[in-house]
Amino acid sequence: MYIVIGILAGIILIQTYILWKFQRQVKDICRQLAFLIHNESNMIITHEIDSGGIGELSELLNEFLALRRKERKEYLEKEKIIADTYTNLSHDIRTPLTSLDGYFQLMETSESPDDQRRYMRIIQERIESLKEMLEELFTFTKLKNDSYQLEMSRCCINRILKEMIFSYYEEWMQLGIMPEIEITEELLCLEGNEQGLRRVIQNIIKNGLDHGEKRIRIQLHKQIVDRRAQVVFRISNRVKNPENIDISQVFERFYKADAARSKTSTGLGLSIAKELVIRMNGEIEARIEGDEFCVEMRFPCET
């Protein structure tokens, strides 16, 4: 009888100790969590026992904390990118704004109708450049928002590319540029966003106009890779000093190989083009071929 009582007493003592140990461990985890909630730290949840689900709970909490730290880091990085973008563009916008004020004053004091018309034309050009800068900023900010979704549909890239080429034809003629165009007769379609595709083509062509040397070549064709059809189009232009271009940096925001950005460029064009291409499940790369700067894009071809 005494033996049974002794055994039961021992079991109760052991269970009491285990319960005390378990409660102590839970309180310790709560204390660690409370500290991490109010402090930025890379500390992880530690535990002394694995039984009763404590080990699994600690592992799950550490996974959650690691995910939270990663999300916060990404948020802070995007916040810094957008802040830097606003700072850089504020300097770019200040130049045309200052010149606008000067030309308005010249118009007020000028008595020559010819001079007034010339000043008005320059003012209109400055306003247009400001509109382009603000549009680039708006697009860049949207693309940095993870919740922003492009509406995708079946797009005929032949038609879109030809329309964009036609829209630049007059400007090329004024600059003495005869574009070299190679577009396949086969109709090529892809799953994308038509406005986004137009923006990509526009930004790459404008980059060539800002930095290029009076030569542009546009190519569109289909290729088969690993039994899968791809839409491939390339836009290349001759550049004066190809050795000055850092290919690894051309898609980074505000990268410039020369002083062209001080005119009307924000330095965001190719960065926006890359973001749009990736969101449309495409690939984009840049390279130097002789004296040409080439941007090539590849998209899955819709049959």
PyMOL commands that set and color helices and strands:
alter all, ss='L'
color gray80, all
select helices_A, chain A and resi 2-38+51-109+113-143+157-174+194-211+242-244+247-249+260-262+269-279
alter helices_A, ss='H'
color red, helices_A
select strands_A, chain A and resi 153-156+180-183+189-192+212-225+228-239+283-289+292-300
alter strands_A, ss='S'
color yellow, strands_A
deselect
rebuild
show_as cartoon
